[in-house]
């Protein structure tokens, strides 16, 4: 079974987020679609779990889309990126593509345009499954090198993969040198081929570069076949991918709770020590943890005074989402649920959460 795709949509207009979320959730690949109404909120979600695709507006208060894309490209190089903007501006478009995005779209204004938007997103997800490097078009690094060599190009290919960068020097269609992460010549070339994603750009020829690689480009690619096979199998994943897995495991009970439909954030406060907090997709966990602990203490005191027994759960409605507090043996659970959910949907979600929290 193929793994479910995760999409994150960022826009400061809540109604727009809900519209896009509803439409993209119906794609044939049945993705899980999360939303964020600010760049800061988006970064909190990205730090909590991995996303295959980020879709962001550009004009947003506080952190704008360009600032968000800069951080995402550096910290999450494997995440595909799409800009969807109401501003039709060639400079915006050129700047966004220069940052290595996969697609720039205008915000849809009709049902036909919404369908086109959905088709484009599904196309980007399909490219994400196959892997590839971002630049003028999405292609594999092997394809890029082959096409430049076959064309007899003389240039420098700059390959960027998050904080890592490498260069491959071409002269009249031959690979004459490479450098990446302190490695040079063929070792540097092989290191670059381990990277499964990123962006590339063509720089002018460096006529002063001395030749350090004497193998043909076909020979280089054949010699690196084993490395490529391992990378495609996931054995040579990017730095940080392991951290994501460990981070998911360290969530404990929050892991299954975060997968419940409509849950946008979750946090637990330890019963014995309220400073011990675990969170998922929470921007200010200390403040929220202190608030959850204080509110649960107040409810407990009120229940004792009125002889009502132990509180089972408390649910409130905020401007951005529903918020629920649930007590447990290990402490207090606080969850945020999608604002568009009806009261019945919230109740069903809380039933599922309660089972997972109790277990």
Beta strands, then each sheet from edge to edge (+ up, - down):
strand 1: 6-10
strand 2: 32-36
strand 3: 53-56
strand 4: 80-85
strand 5: 103-106
strand 6: 132-134
strand 7: 155-161
strand 8: 164-171
strand 9: 174-180
strand 10: 183-184
strand 11: 197-203
strand 12: 263-270
strand 13: 277-280
strand 14: 314-317
strand 15: 321-328
strand 16: 331-338
sheet 1: 2+ 1+ 3+ 4+ 5+
sheet 2: 6+ 11+ 7- 8+ 9- 10+
sheet 3: 13+ 12- 16+ 15- 14+
end
